[in-house]
Amino acid sequence: MASETRKPQVDRKSGDETKLAPGLDGVEGLNRDATQAEVARGEATRVVKLEYDEYDPSES
C-alpha cells in the first residue's frame, strides 16, 4: 500500500485537500497514542479507523 500513489481527497464544502502532518507516510504514526503533553497543547486529533470485513458464506 505504501507504494501506491493516492490522490488527495478534497473537502466538498470548503474545497480544502485532506492533509497529513509532514513526515507521515500513509497511516504511519496514526496508530500512535498522543502523549499527555501533546493533548495539553491541543496537538492531538481523535482518529477513527474503520475496517470492512467481507464475509462470503458461499466460499466455505
HTML snippet that shows the backbone in 3Dmol.js (N, CA, C, O; Angstrom):
<script src="https://3Dmol.org/build/3Dmol-min.js"></script>
<div id="view" style="width:600px;height:400px;position:relative"></div>
<script>
const pdb = `
ATOM      1  N   MET A   1       0.813  -1.188   0.000  1.00  0.00           N
ATOM      2  CA  MET A   1       0.000   0.000   0.000  1.00  0.00           C
ATOM      3  C   MET A   1       0.860   1.258   0.000  1.00  0.00           C
ATOM      4  O   MET A   1       0.453   2.288  -0.537  1.00  0.00           O
ATOM      5  N   ALA A   2       2.044   1.181   0.597  1.00  0.00           N
ATOM      6  CA  ALA A   2       2.903   2.359   0.669  1.00  0.00           C
ATOM      7  C   ALA A   2       3.389   2.787  -0.707  1.00  0.00           C
ATOM      8  O   ALA A   2       3.706   3.957  -0.919  1.00  0.00           O
ATOM      9  N   SER A   3       3.451   1.838  -1.649  1.00  0.00           N
ATOM     10  CA  SER A   3       3.973   2.177  -2.969  1.00  0.00           C
ATOM     11  C   SER A   3       2.922   2.786  -3.887  1.00  0.00           C
ATOM     12  O   SER A   3       3.268   3.398  -4.897  1.00  0.00           O
ATOM     13  N   GLU A   4       1.656   2.629  -3.555  1.00  0.00           N
ATOM     14  CA  GLU A   4       0.635   3.187  -4.439  1.00  0.00           C
ATOM     15  C   GLU A   4       0.486   4.690  -4.216  1.00  0.00           C
ATOM     16  O   GLU A   4       0.624   5.181  -3.096  1.00  0.00           O
ATOM     17  N   THR A   5       0.208   5.398  -5.282  1.00  0.00           N
ATOM     18  CA  THR A   5       0.054   6.844  -5.210  1.00  0.00           C
ATOM     19  C   THR A   5      -1.401   7.164  -4.933  1.00  0.00           C
ATOM     20  O   THR A   5      -2.295   6.688  -5.633  1.00  0.00           O
ATOM     21  N   ARG A   6      -1.633   7.962  -3.923  1.00  0.00           N
ATOM     22  CA  ARG A   6      -3.003   8.321  -3.557  1.00  0.00           C
ATOM     23  C   ARG A   6      -3.301   9.736  -3.999  1.00  0.00           C
ATOM     24  O   ARG A   6      -2.471  10.635  -3.857  1.00  0.00           O
ATOM     25  N   LYS A   7      -4.480   9.924  -4.532  1.00  0.00           N
ATOM     26  CA  LYS A   7      -4.943  11.253  -4.905  1.00  0.00           C
ATOM     27  C   LYS A   7      -5.498  11.914  -3.646  1.00  0.00           C
ATOM     28  O   LYS A   7      -6.304  11.304  -2.945  1.00  0.00           O
ATOM     29  N   PRO A   8      -5.089  13.140  -3.342  1.00  0.00           N
ATOM     30  CA  PRO A   8      -5.596  13.800  -2.135  1.00  0.00           C
ATOM     31  C   PRO A   8      -7.106  13.975  -2.196  1.00  0.00           C
ATOM     32  O   PRO A   8      -7.662  14.323  -3.238  1.00  0.00           O
ATOM     33  N   GLN A   9      -7.763  13.728  -1.065  1.00  0.00           N
ATOM     34  CA  GLN A   9      -9.204  13.937  -1.000  1.00  0.00           C
ATOM     35  C   GLN A   9      -9.482  15.419  -0.839  1.00  0.00           C
ATOM     36  O   GLN A   9      -8.720  16.134  -0.188  1.00  0.00           O
ATOM     37  N   VAL A  10     -10.566  15.874  -1.429  1.00  0.00           N
ATOM     38  CA  VAL A  10     -10.929  17.283  -1.350  1.00  0.00           C
ATOM     39  C   VAL A  10     -12.235  17.405  -0.587  1.00  0.00           C
ATOM     40  O   VAL A  10     -13.207  16.712  -0.890  1.00  0.00           O
ATOM     41  N   ASP A  11     -12.257  18.290   0.409  1.00  0.00           N
ATOM     42  CA  ASP A  11     -13.463  18.558   1.176  1.00  0.00           C
ATOM     43  C   ASP A  11     -14.468  19.233   0.253  1.00  0.00           C
ATOM     44  O   ASP A  11     -14.180  20.281  -0.325  1.00  0.00           O
ATOM     45  N   ARG A  12     -15.636  18.640   0.118  1.00  0.00           N
ATOM     46  CA  ARG A  12     -16.645  19.168  -0.823  1.00  0.00           C
ATOM     47  C   ARG A  12     -17.134  20.559  -0.441  1.00  0.00           C
ATOM     48  O   ARG A  12     -17.424  21.374  -1.316  1.00  0.00           O
ATOM     49  N   LYS A  13     -17.228  20.838   0.850  1.00  0.00           N
ATOM     50  CA  LYS A  13     -17.766  22.125   1.295  1.00  0.00           C
ATOM     51  C   LYS A  13     -16.765  23.256   1.130  1.00  0.00           C
ATOM     52  O   LYS A  13     -17.107  24.316   0.606  1.00  0.00           O
ATOM     53  N   SER A  14     -15.533  23.041   1.573  1.00  0.00           N
ATOM     54  CA  SER A  14     -14.558  24.132   1.563  1.00  0.00           C
ATOM     55  C   SER A  14     -13.581  24.056   0.400  1.00  0.00           C
ATOM     56  O   SER A  14     -12.920  25.045   0.086  1.00  0.00           O
ATOM     57  N   GLY A  15     -13.479  22.894  -0.245  1.00  0.00           N
ATOM     58  CA  GLY A  15     -12.532  22.732  -1.338  1.00  0.00           C
ATOM     59  C   GLY A  15     -11.115  22.471  -0.860  1.00  0.00           C
ATOM     60  O   GLY A  15     -10.196  22.396  -1.675  1.00  0.00           O
ATOM     61  N   ASP A  16     -10.918  22.331   0.457  1.00  0.00           N
ATOM     62  CA  ASP A  16      -9.583  22.077   1.005  1.00  0.00           C
ATOM     63  C   ASP A  16      -9.214  20.611   0.828  1.00  0.00           C
ATOM     64  O   ASP A  16     -10.067  19.729   0.922  1.00  0.00           O
ATOM     65  N   GLU A  17      -7.928  20.360   0.572  1.00  0.00           N
ATOM     66  CA  GLU A  17      -7.441  18.993   0.479  1.00  0.00           C
ATOM     67  C   GLU A  17      -7.180  18.456   1.881  1.00  0.00           C
ATOM     68  O   GLU A  17      -6.761  19.196   2.771  1.00  0.00           O
ATOM     69  N   THR A  18      -7.434  17.149   2.071  1.00  0.00           N
ATOM     70  CA  THR A  18      -7.099  16.494   3.316  1.00  0.00           C
ATOM     71  C   THR A  18      -5.587  16.377   3.386  1.00  0.00           C
ATOM     72  O   THR A  18      -4.951  16.029   2.391  1.00  0.00           O
ATOM     73  N   LYS A  19      -4.998  16.661   4.542  1.00  0.00           N
ATOM     74  CA  LYS A  19      -3.541  16.662   4.658  1.00  0.00           C
ATOM     75  C   LYS A  19      -3.092  15.851   5.858  1.00  0.00           C
ATOM     76  O   LYS A  19      -3.760  15.824   6.892  1.00  0.00           O
ATOM     77  N   LEU A  20      -1.955  15.193   5.710  1.00  0.00           N
ATOM     78  CA  LEU A  20      -1.292  14.537   6.825  1.00  0.00           C
ATOM     79  C   LEU A  20      -0.149  15.418   7.274  1.00  0.00           C
ATOM     80  O   LEU A  20       0.379  16.212   6.496  1.00  0.00           O
ATOM     81  N   ALA A  21       0.230  15.279   8.519  1.00  0.00           N
ATOM     82  CA  ALA A  21       1.346  16.062   9.042  1.00  0.00           C
ATOM     83  C   ALA A  21       2.619  15.731   8.272  1.00  0.00           C
ATOM     84  O   ALA A  21       2.782  14.603   7.806  1.00  0.00           O
ATOM     85  N   PRO A  22       3.522  16.699   8.132  1.00  0.00           N
ATOM     86  CA  PRO A  22       4.784  16.434   7.441  1.00  0.00           C
ATOM     87  C   PRO A  22       5.520  15.266   8.077  1.00  0.00           C
ATOM     88  O   PRO A  22       5.584  15.164   9.302  1.00  0.00           O
ATOM     89  N   GLY A  23       6.068  14.398   7.267  1.00  0.00           N
ATOM     90  CA  GLY A  23       6.811  13.247   7.764  1.00  0.00           C
ATOM     91  C   GLY A  23       5.982  11.988   7.875  1.00  0.00           C
ATOM     92  O   GLY A  23       6.541  10.907   8.060  1.00  0.00           O
ATOM     93  N   LEU A  24       4.666  12.090   7.770  1.00  0.00           N
ATOM     94  CA  LEU A  24       3.835  10.894   7.827  1.00  0.00           C
ATOM     95  C   LEU A  24       3.651  10.337   6.427  1.00  0.00           C
ATOM     96  O   LEU A  24       3.317  11.069   5.494  1.00  0.00           O
ATOM     97  N   ASP A  25       3.869   9.048   6.288  1.00  0.00           N
ATOM     98  CA  ASP A  25       3.693   8.384   5.002  1.00  0.00           C
ATOM     99  C   ASP A  25       2.539   7.405   5.147  1.00  0.00           C
ATOM    100  O   ASP A  25       2.684   6.378   5.810  1.00  0.00           O
ATOM    101  N   GLY A  26       1.406   7.701   4.543  1.00  0.00           N
ATOM    102  CA  GLY A  26       0.234   6.844   4.686  1.00  0.00           C
ATOM    103  C   GLY A  26      -0.305   6.923   6.096  1.00  0.00           C
ATOM    104  O   GLY A  26      -0.538   8.019   6.608  1.00  0.00           O
ATOM    105  N   VAL A  27      -0.510   5.775   6.740  1.00  0.00           N
ATOM    106  CA  VAL A  27      -1.068   5.766   8.091  1.00  0.00           C
ATOM    107  C   VAL A  27       0.005   5.611   9.157  1.00  0.00           C
ATOM    108  O   VAL A  27      -0.310   5.487  10.341  1.00  0.00           O
ATOM    109  N   GLU A  28       1.279   5.617   8.748  1.00  0.00           N
ATOM    110  CA  GLU A  28       2.370   5.504   9.714  1.00  0.00           C
ATOM    111  C   GLU A  28       2.263   6.650  10.727  1.00  0.00           C
ATOM    112  O   GLU A  28       2.195   7.817  10.341  1.00  0.00           O
ATOM    113  N   GLY A  29       2.249   6.327  11.982  1.00  0.00           N
ATOM    114  CA  GLY A  29       2.153   7.357  13.012  1.00  0.00           C
ATOM    115  C   GLY A  29       0.738   7.613  13.484  1.00  0.00           C
ATOM    116  O   GLY A  29       0.548   8.164  14.568  1.00  0.00           O
ATOM    117  N   LEU A  30      -0.254   7.235  12.710  1.00  0.00           N
ATOM    118  CA  LEU A  30      -1.633   7.481  13.130  1.00  0.00           C
ATOM    119  C   LEU A  30      -2.082   6.508  14.211  1.00  0.00           C
ATOM    120  O   LEU A  30      -3.032   6.792  14.940  1.00  0.00           O
ATOM    121  N   ASN A  31      -1.418   5.375  14.323  1.00  0.00           N
ATOM    122  CA  ASN A  31      -1.787   4.395  15.338  1.00  0.00           C
ATOM    123  C   ASN A  31      -1.133   4.683  16.683  1.00  0.00           C
ATOM    124  O   ASN A  31      -1.440   4.011  17.668  1.00  0.00           O
ATOM    125  N   ARG A  32      -0.249   5.654  16.746  1.00  0.00           N
ATOM    126  CA  ARG A  32       0.435   6.015  17.988  1.00  0.00           C
ATOM    127  C   ARG A  32      -0.477   6.913  18.818  1.00  0.00           C
ATOM    128  O   ARG A  32      -1.080   7.852  18.298  1.00  0.00           O
ATOM    129  N   ASP A  33      -0.571   6.616  20.107  1.00  0.00           N
ATOM    130  CA  ASP A  33      -1.364   7.463  21.003  1.00  0.00           C
ATOM    131  C   ASP A  33      -0.634   8.780  21.252  1.00  0.00           C
ATOM    132  O   ASP A  33       0.596   8.819  21.296  1.00  0.00           O
ATOM    133  N   ALA A  34      -1.389   9.837  21.412  1.00  0.00           N
ATOM    134  CA  ALA A  34      -0.810  11.144  21.729  1.00  0.00           C
ATOM    135  C   ALA A  34      -0.297  11.129  23.162  1.00  0.00           C
ATOM    136  O   ALA A  34      -0.868  10.471  24.032  1.00  0.00           O
ATOM    137  N   THR A  35       0.779  11.855  23.396  1.00  0.00           N
ATOM    138  CA  THR A  35       1.292  11.977  24.762  1.00  0.00           C
ATOM    139  C   THR A  35       0.411  12.956  25.531  1.00  0.00           C
ATOM    140  O   THR A  35      -0.356  13.708  24.930  1.00  0.00           O
ATOM    141  N   GLN A  36       0.519  12.949  26.847  1.00  0.00           N
ATOM    142  CA  GLN A  36      -0.259  13.886  27.657  1.00  0.00           C
ATOM    143  C   GLN A  36       0.121  15.323  27.327  1.00  0.00           C
ATOM    144  O   GLN A  36      -0.731  16.212  27.351  1.00  0.00           O
ATOM    145  N   ALA A  37       1.401  15.560  27.018  1.00  0.00           N
ATOM    146  CA  ALA A  37       1.855  16.909  26.667  1.00  0.00           C
ATOM    147  C   ALA A  37       1.226  17.362  25.349  1.00  0.00           C
ATOM    148  O   ALA A  37       0.825  18.519  25.224  1.00  0.00           O
ATOM    149  N   GLU A  38       1.135  16.463  24.366  1.00  0.00           N
ATOM    150  CA  GLU A  38       0.511  16.810  23.085  1.00  0.00           C
ATOM    151  C   GLU A  38      -0.968  17.133  23.274  1.00  0.00           C
ATOM    152  O   GLU A  38      -1.483  18.075  22.671  1.00  0.00           O
ATOM    153  N   VAL A  39      -1.644  16.359  24.102  1.00  0.00           N
ATOM    154  CA  VAL A  39      -3.062  16.609  24.377  1.00  0.00           C
ATOM    155  C   VAL A  39      -3.227  17.953  25.071  1.00  0.00           C
ATOM    156  O   VAL A  39      -4.127  18.720  24.729  1.00  0.00           O
ATOM    157  N   ALA A  40      -2.368  18.244  26.044  1.00  0.00           N
ATOM    158  CA  ALA A  40      -2.452  19.510  26.780  1.00  0.00           C
ATOM    159  C   ALA A  40      -2.228  20.714  25.865  1.00  0.00           C
ATOM    160  O   ALA A  40      -2.830  21.767  26.073  1.00  0.00           O
ATOM    161  N   ARG A  41      -1.368  20.569  24.854  1.00  0.00           N
ATOM    162  CA  ARG A  41      -1.098  21.663  23.913  1.00  0.00           C
ATOM    163  C   ARG A  41      -2.126  21.720  22.787  1.00  0.00           C
ATOM    164  O   ARG A  41      -2.071  22.617  21.946  1.00  0.00           O
ATOM    165  N   GLY A  42      -3.059  20.775  22.761  1.00  0.00           N
ATOM    166  CA  GLY A  42      -4.064  20.754  21.698  1.00  0.00           C
ATOM    167  C   GLY A  42      -3.525  20.218  20.385  1.00  0.00           C
ATOM    168  O   GLY A  42      -4.057  20.529  19.319  1.00  0.00           O
ATOM    169  N   GLU A  43      -2.463  19.407  20.458  1.00  0.00           N
ATOM    170  CA  GLU A  43      -1.837  18.860  19.262  1.00  0.00           C
ATOM    171  C   GLU A  43      -2.237  17.408  19.032  1.00  0.00           C
ATOM    172  O   GLU A  43      -1.465  16.631  18.471  1.00  0.00           O
ATOM    173  N   ALA A  44      -3.427  17.045  19.458  1.00  0.00           N
ATOM    174  CA  ALA A  44      -3.903  15.679  19.296  1.00  0.00           C
ATOM    175  C   ALA A  44      -5.221  15.687  18.537  1.00  0.00           C
ATOM    176  O   ALA A  44      -6.031  16.603  18.680  1.00  0.00           O
ATOM    177  N   THR A  45      -5.417  14.676  17.745  1.00  0.00           N
ATOM    178  CA  THR A  45      -6.644  14.526  16.972  1.00  0.00           C
ATOM    179  C   THR A  45      -7.179  13.118  17.178  1.00  0.00           C
ATOM    180  O   THR A  45      -6.419  12.150  17.142  1.00  0.00           O
ATOM    181  N   ARG A  46      -8.467  13.005  17.390  1.00  0.00           N
ATOM    182  CA  ARG A  46      -9.082  11.684  17.520  1.00  0.00           C
ATOM    183  C   ARG A  46      -9.106  11.036  16.135  1.00  0.00           C
ATOM    184  O   ARG A  46      -9.540  11.643  15.156  1.00  0.00           O
ATOM    185  N   VAL A  47      -8.632   9.793  16.074  1.00  0.00           N
ATOM    186  CA  VAL A  47      -8.589   9.058  14.814  1.00  0.00           C
ATOM    187  C   VAL A  47      -9.496   7.848  14.946  1.00  0.00           C
ATOM    188  O   VAL A  47      -9.384   7.084  15.905  1.00  0.00           O
ATOM    189  N   VAL A  48     -10.385   7.673  13.995  1.00  0.00           N
ATOM    190  CA  VAL A  48     -11.273   6.522  13.965  1.00  0.00           C
ATOM    191  C   VAL A  48     -10.887   5.683  12.760  1.00  0.00           C
ATOM    192  O   VAL A  48     -10.863   6.180  11.634  1.00  0.00           O
ATOM    193  N   LYS A  49     -10.585   4.416  12.992  1.00  0.00           N
ATOM    194  CA  LYS A  49     -10.184   3.513  11.916  1.00  0.00           C
ATOM    195  C   LYS A  49     -11.338   2.548  11.654  1.00  0.00           C
ATOM    196  O   LYS A  49     -11.746   1.792  12.536  1.00  0.00           O
ATOM    197  N   LEU A  50     -11.846   2.586  10.447  1.00  0.00           N
ATOM    198  CA  LEU A  50     -12.931   1.692  10.056  1.00  0.00           C
ATOM    199  C   LEU A  50     -12.369   0.594   9.170  1.00  0.00           C
ATOM    200  O   LEU A  50     -11.571   0.858   8.270  1.00  0.00           O
ATOM    201  N   GLU A  51     -12.784  -0.627   9.425  1.00  0.00           N
ATOM    202  CA  GLU A  51     -12.352  -1.746   8.604  1.00  0.00           C
ATOM    203  C   GLU A  51     -13.584  -2.463   8.087  1.00  0.00           C
ATOM    204  O   GLU A  51     -14.549  -2.672   8.822  1.00  0.00           O
ATOM    205  N   TYR A  52     -13.542  -2.836   6.827  1.00  0.00           N
ATOM    206  CA  TYR A  52     -14.630  -3.578   6.211  1.00  0.00           C
ATOM    207  C   TYR A  52     -14.207  -5.031   6.144  1.00  0.00           C
ATOM    208  O   TYR A  52     -13.225  -5.365   5.481  1.00  0.00           O
ATOM    209  N   ASP A  53     -14.936  -5.892   6.821  1.00  0.00           N
ATOM    210  CA  ASP A  53     -14.632  -7.316   6.839  1.00  0.00           C
ATOM    211  C   ASP A  53     -15.738  -8.026   6.077  1.00  0.00           C
ATOM    212  O   ASP A  53     -16.826  -8.253   6.607  1.00  0.00           O
ATOM    213  N   GLU A  54     -15.453  -8.372   4.837  1.00  0.00           N
ATOM    214  CA  GLU A  54     -16.459  -9.008   3.989  1.00  0.00           C
ATOM    215  C   GLU A  54     -16.498 -10.501   4.274  1.00  0.00           C
ATOM    216  O   GLU A  54     -15.464 -11.169   4.297  1.00  0.00           O
ATOM    217  N   TYR A  55     -17.670 -11.001   4.484  1.00  0.00           N
ATOM    218  CA  TYR A  55     -17.855 -12.421   4.730  1.00  0.00           C
ATOM    219  C   TYR A  55     -18.724 -12.984   3.622  1.00  0.00           C
ATOM    220  O   TYR A  55     -19.849 -12.528   3.415  1.00  0.00           O
ATOM    221  N   ASP A  56     -18.212 -13.968   2.914  1.00  0.00           N
ATOM    222  CA  ASP A  56     -18.960 -14.589   1.823  1.00  0.00           C
ATOM    223  C   ASP A  56     -19.170 -16.060   2.163  1.00  0.00           C
ATOM    224  O   ASP A  56     -18.265 -16.872   1.972  1.00  0.00           O
ATOM    225  N   PRO A  57     -20.357 -16.413   2.667  1.00  0.00           N
ATOM    226  CA  PRO A  57     -20.592 -17.792   3.101  1.00  0.00           C
ATOM    227  C   PRO A  57     -20.498 -18.811   1.970  1.00  0.00           C
ATOM    228  O   PRO A  57     -20.339 -20.000   2.244  1.00  0.00           O
ATOM    229  N   SER A  58     -20.591 -18.393   0.719  1.00  0.00           N
ATOM    230  CA  SER A  58     -20.529 -19.340  -0.390  1.00  0.00           C
ATOM    231  C   SER A  58     -19.123 -19.896  -0.595  1.00  0.00           C
ATOM    232  O   SER A  58     -18.957 -20.880  -1.317  1.00  0.00           O
ATOM    233  N   GLU A  59     -18.109 -19.290   0.022  1.00  0.00           N
ATOM    234  CA  GLU A  59     -16.737 -19.761  -0.140  1.00  0.00           C
ATOM    235  C   GLU A  59     -16.345 -20.789   0.913  1.00  0.00           C
ATOM    236  O   GLU A  59     -15.202 -21.248   0.902  1.00  0.00           O
ATOM    237  N   SER A  60     -17.231 -21.170   1.813  1.00  0.00           N
ATOM    238  CA  SER A  60     -16.851 -22.093   2.882  1.00  0.00           C
ATOM    239  C   SER A  60     -16.974 -23.537   2.499  1.00  0.00           C
ATOM    240  O   SER A  60     -16.684 -24.417   3.309  1.00  0.00           O
TER     241      SER A  60
END
`;
const viewer = $3Dmol.createViewer("view");
viewer.addModel(pdb, "pdb");
viewer.setStyle({}, {cartoon: {color: "spectrum"}});
viewer.zoomTo();
viewer.render();
</script>
